[in-house]
Amino acid sequence: MAKTFLVVRATVADPGRRAAFDRWYRDEHLPQAMEVFRAEKGWRFWSETDPAIHQATYQFDDRAALDRAIAPDNFKPLIDEFDRNFPEVTRKREIFTLVDERDGSA
């Protein structure tokens, strides 16, 4: 089975909203999404090249697990909560399947 990832890229254009967004995502949204999705792992990133870009990545055992996680009954409440808290933040979602993995050892 190939690991599958849901990647959510958000643009927090207003610098004055970034600290509140970061706090909310860290303390509320990510833990809630991890529980609802039953993801294996979750990561958050802030871009070093564009400070407005936040990325969350969720790892699943395979595509079927990801599909269950983003079924409307699971996903829609998370989207609705996000929109209530940060309606001005735009998002793009993508799904990736791991096709190759290597470590740094020779």
Number of C-alpha atoms within 10 A of each C-alpha: 9 12 16 21 24 22 19 16 19 17 17 20 14 10 10 9 14 17 10 13 18 16 11 15 18 13 11 11 17 18 13 14 18 16 12 16 21 16 19 14 12 17 11 16 11 15 10 9 7 9 13 17 17 21 17 18 20 22 23 22 15 15 18 11 17 21 15 14 21 15 11 12 11 14 15 12 12 17 11 12 12 17 13 10 12 15 10 14 16 12 13 10 12 10 14 13 15 12 8 6 5 6 5 4 4 4
